[in-house]
Amino acid sequence: MDLHMPRCDGLDATRRIKAEWPEAKIVLLTVNADTDLLFEALKSGASGYLLKSMQADDFFLLLAGLDQGVPPIAPELATKIDMELARHAADGIAQDAALTPQQREILMLIGRGLTYREVAHRVHLSEASIKYHMKNILGKLHLANRAEAVAYAQRSGLTSVDQ
């Protein structure tokens, strides 16, 4: 789908189509290599974002990957995505510094796969206290759930044995 269309732009059309048919795979096609539009397209439900300036062979090769679950993203934009994700990871480390030492310990233990009950026993708190701390940890780190907290702890190196 073209990003710029006369009656309805590609982002709005993508949102409407995905609301009606969530399984639809939509790849936006544009001349615009703006990462803000790329991220907005992906948030809108697009499966990919390709540039009109691409060579036909590259274009079809990237589209073919869609069947294997590989999102077709223009290579020059993929590099920008990597840089943005690295920046967010660095921000996450800064946010991690906002955790109290006790919250860092709880996150570390959760990241190692311990249950709330096991963490509570290890840090000498009630299970309800651990749940309360986890709620605060999730809020500080802008995470949605325990699974994201575990992934965050593992990515951040909080689960290493020398902690």
C-alpha positions as a LaTeX table, in Angstrom:
\begin{tabular}{lrrr}
\hline
Residue & $x$ (\AA) & $y$ (\AA) & $z$ (\AA) \\
\hline
Met1 & 0.00 & 0.00 & 0.00 \\
Asp2 & 1.23 & 3.48 & $-0.78$ \\
Leu3 & 1.82 & 5.68 & 2.25 \\
His4 & 0.39 & 8.77 & 0.57 \\
Met5 & $-2.99$ & 8.35 & $-1.10$ \\
Pro6 & $-5.61$ & 10.96 & $-1.99$ \\
Arg7 & $-8.60$ & 10.05 & 0.21 \\
Cys8 & $-7.02$ & 8.12 & 3.05 \\
Asp9 & $-3.33$ & 7.92 & 3.91 \\
Gly10 & $-1.63$ & 4.53 & 4.17 \\
Leu11 & $-1.36$ & 4.68 & 7.97 \\
Asp12 & $-5.07$ & 5.26 & 8.46 \\
Ala13 & $-5.93$ & 2.65 & 5.84 \\
Thr14 & $-3.60$ & 0.16 & 7.56 \\
Arg15 & $-5.27$ & 0.75 & 10.94 \\
Arg16 & $-8.72$ & 0.29 & 9.41 \\
Ile17 & $-7.79$ & $-2.87$ & 7.52 \\
Lys18 & $-6.04$ & $-4.42$ & 10.54 \\
Ala19 & $-9.08$ & $-3.63$ & 12.72 \\
Glu20 & $-11.32$ & $-5.50$ & 10.28 \\
Trp21 & $-8.89$ & $-8.27$ & 9.23 \\
Pro22 & $-6.11$ & $-8.63$ & 11.85 \\
Glu23 & $-4.42$ & $-11.45$ & 9.94 \\
Ala24 & $-3.87$ & $-9.22$ & 6.86 \\
Lys25 & $-0.25$ & $-8.50$ & 6.01 \\
Ile26 & 0.26 & $-4.95$ & 4.82 \\
Val27 & 3.52 & $-3.57$ & 3.48 \\
Leu28 & 3.72 & 0.17 & 3.05 \\
Leu29 & 5.51 & 1.52 & 0.00 \\
Thr30 & 6.83 & 5.06 & $-0.02$ \\
Val31 & 9.60 & 7.42 & $-1.09$ \\
Asn32 & 9.90 & 8.61 & 2.51 \\
Ala33 & 12.79 & 7.10 & 4.50 \\
Asp34 & 11.71 & 8.88 & 7.70 \\
Thr35 & 12.05 & 6.58 & 10.71 \\
Asp36 & 9.20 & 8.33 & 12.52 \\
Leu37 & 6.85 & 7.27 & 9.70 \\
Leu38 & 8.35 & 3.79 & 9.72 \\
Phe39 & 7.69 & 3.37 & 13.45 \\
Glu40 & 4.20 & 4.84 & 13.08 \\
Ala41 & 3.52 & 2.38 & 10.25 \\
Leu42 & 4.63 & $-0.56$ & 12.36 \\
Lys43 & 2.55 & 0.67 & 15.32 \\
Ser44 & $-0.41$ & 0.95 & 12.95 \\
Gly45 & $-0.09$ & $-2.74$ & 12.11 \\
Ala46 & 2.02 & $-2.72$ & 8.96 \\
Ser47 & 4.07 & $-5.86$ & 8.41 \\
Gly48 & 6.76 & $-3.99$ & 6.51 \\
Tyr49 & 7.97 & $-0.72$ & 5.04 \\
Leu50 & 9.72 & $-0.54$ & 1.67 \\
Leu51 & 11.03 & 2.32 & $-0.41$ \\
Lys52 & 10.02 & 2.99 & $-4.00$ \\
Ser53 & 13.67 & 3.61 & $-4.89$ \\
Met54 & 14.60 & $-0.06$ & $-4.26$ \\
Gln55 & 15.79 & $-2.31$ & $-7.04$ \\
Ala56 & 13.07 & $-4.73$ & $-8.18$ \\
Asp57 & 15.10 & $-7.83$ & $-7.23$ \\
Asp58 & 15.67 & $-6.54$ & $-3.69$ \\
Phe59 & 12.03 & $-5.50$ & $-3.41$ \\
Phe60 & 10.72 & $-8.97$ & $-4.33$ \\
Leu61 & 13.34 & $-10.74$ & $-2.21$ \\
Leu62 & 12.23 & $-8.76$ & 0.87 \\
Leu63 & 8.56 & $-9.37$ & 0.08 \\
Ala64 & 9.22 & $-13.11$ & $-0.23$ \\
Gly65 & 10.56 & $-13.16$ & 3.34 \\
Leu66 & 7.14 & $-12.09$ & 4.60 \\
Asp67 & 5.89 & $-15.66$ & 4.16 \\
Gln68 & 8.62 & $-16.85$ & 6.55 \\
Gly69 & 7.71 & $-14.19$ & 9.12 \\
Val70 & 10.56 & $-11.84$ & 8.21 \\
Pro71 & 9.24 & $-8.28$ & 8.09 \\
Pro72 & 10.23 & $-6.58$ & 4.83 \\
Ile73 & 12.07 & $-3.42$ & 5.86 \\
Ala74 & 14.20 & $-1.36$ & 3.50 \\
Pro75 & 17.87 & $-2.09$ & 4.37 \\
Glu76 & 18.76 & 1.57 & 4.93 \\
Leu77 & 15.91 & 1.79 & 7.43 \\
Ala78 & 16.89 & $-1.44$ & 9.18 \\
Thr79 & 20.16 & 0.23 & 10.18 \\
Lys80 & 18.23 & 3.17 & 11.62 \\
Ile81 & 16.01 & 0.75 & 13.56 \\
Asp82 & 19.09 & $-0.94$ & 15.05 \\
Met83 & 20.44 & 2.45 & 16.14 \\
Glu84 & 17.09 & 3.42 & 17.69 \\
Leu85 & 16.84 & 0.12 & 19.56 \\
Ala86 & 20.37 & 0.57 & 20.87 \\
Arg87 & 19.43 & 4.06 & 22.07 \\
His88 & 16.36 & 2.66 & 23.84 \\
Ala89 & 18.49 & $-0.03$ & 25.45 \\
Ala90 & 20.86 & 2.67 & 26.72 \\
Asp91 & 17.84 & 4.58 & 28.05 \\
Gly92 & 16.74 & 1.38 & 29.77 \\
Ile93 & 20.07 & 1.13 & 31.55 \\
Ala94 & 19.63 & 4.72 & 32.75 \\
Gln95 & 16.10 & 3.87 & 33.93 \\
Asp96 & 17.50 & 0.81 & 35.67 \\
Ala97 & 19.63 & 3.16 & 37.76 \\
Ala98 & 16.36 & 4.64 & 39.13 \\
Leu99 & 15.58 & 1.32 & 40.84 \\
Thr100 & 16.34 & 0.98 & 44.52 \\
Pro101 & 18.91 & $-1.65$ & 45.49 \\
Gln102 & 16.08 & $-3.84$ & 46.80 \\
Gln103 & 14.14 & $-3.48$ & 43.51 \\
Arg104 & 17.29 & $-4.37$ & 41.54 \\
Glu105 & 17.71 & $-7.51$ & 43.66 \\
Ile106 & 14.07 & $-8.49$ & 43.16 \\
Leu107 & 14.33 & $-7.90$ & 39.40 \\
Met108 & 17.55 & $-9.93$ & 39.29 \\
Leu109 & 15.89 & $-12.88$ & 41.06 \\
Ile110 & 12.78 & $-12.67$ & 38.87 \\
Gly111 & 15.10 & $-12.57$ & 35.84 \\
Arg112 & 16.71 & $-15.78$ & 37.04 \\
Gly113 & 13.30 & $-17.45$ & 36.94 \\
Leu114 & 12.37 & $-17.50$ & 40.62 \\
Thr115 & 8.68 & $-17.35$ & 41.53 \\
Tyr116 & 7.34 & $-14.50$ & 43.65 \\
Arg117 & 7.17 & $-16.89$ & 46.59 \\
Glu118 & 10.81 & $-17.93$ & 46.11 \\
Val119 & 11.92 & $-14.31$ & 45.81 \\
Ala120 & 9.96 & $-13.40$ & 48.94 \\
His121 & 11.67 & $-16.19$ & 50.89 \\
Arg122 & 15.10 & $-15.17$ & 49.58 \\
Val123 & 14.77 & $-11.45$ & 50.47 \\
His124 & 12.75 & $-12.00$ & 53.67 \\
Leu125 & 9.58 & $-10.21$ & 52.52 \\
Ser126 & 6.02 & $-11.33$ & 51.98 \\
Glu127 & 4.83 & $-12.47$ & 48.57 \\
Ala128 & 2.44 & $-9.49$ & 48.56 \\
Ser129 & 5.43 & $-7.15$ & 49.08 \\
Ile130 & 7.23 & $-8.71$ & 46.13 \\
Lys131 & 4.15 & $-8.19$ & 43.95 \\
Tyr132 & 3.99 & $-4.57$ & 45.11 \\
His133 & 7.67 & $-4.05$ & 44.30 \\
Met134 & 7.20 & $-5.68$ & 40.88 \\
Lys135 & 4.35 & $-3.28$ & 40.13 \\
Asn136 & 6.69 & $-0.38$ & 40.88 \\
Ile137 & 9.56 & $-1.92$ & 38.90 \\
Leu138 & 7.31 & $-2.41$ & 35.87 \\
Gly139 & 6.19 & 1.21 & 36.13 \\
Lys140 & 9.72 & 2.62 & 36.45 \\
Leu141 & 11.01 & 0.58 & 33.53 \\
His142 & 7.89 & 1.05 & 31.38 \\
Leu143 & 7.32 & $-2.69$ & 31.13 \\
Ala144 & 3.92 & $-4.35$ & 30.76 \\
Asn145 & 4.31 & $-7.63$ & 32.64 \\
Arg146 & 6.54 & $-10.13$ & 34.38 \\
Ala147 & 7.68 & $-11.71$ & 31.09 \\
Glu148 & 8.96 & $-8.34$ & 29.87 \\
Ala149 & 10.69 & $-7.85$ & 33.24 \\
Val150 & 12.45 & $-11.22$ & 32.89 \\
Ala151 & 13.56 & $-10.34$ & 29.35 \\
Tyr152 & 14.72 & $-6.90$ & 30.50 \\
Ala153 & 16.72 & $-8.37$ & 33.39 \\
Gln154 & 18.39 & $-10.88$ & 31.06 \\
Arg155 & 19.17 & $-8.25$ & 28.39 \\
Ser156 & 20.57 & $-5.88$ & 31.02 \\
Gly157 & 22.87 & $-8.50$ & 32.49 \\
Leu158 & 21.12 & $-8.41$ & 35.87 \\
Thr159 & 20.87 & $-12.20$ & 35.93 \\
Ser160 & 24.59 & $-12.90$ & 35.75 \\
Val161 & 25.93 & $-15.05$ & 38.59 \\
Asp162 & 28.41 & $-12.41$ & 39.77 \\
Gln163 & 25.59 & $-10.01$ & 40.70 \\
\hline
\end{tabular}
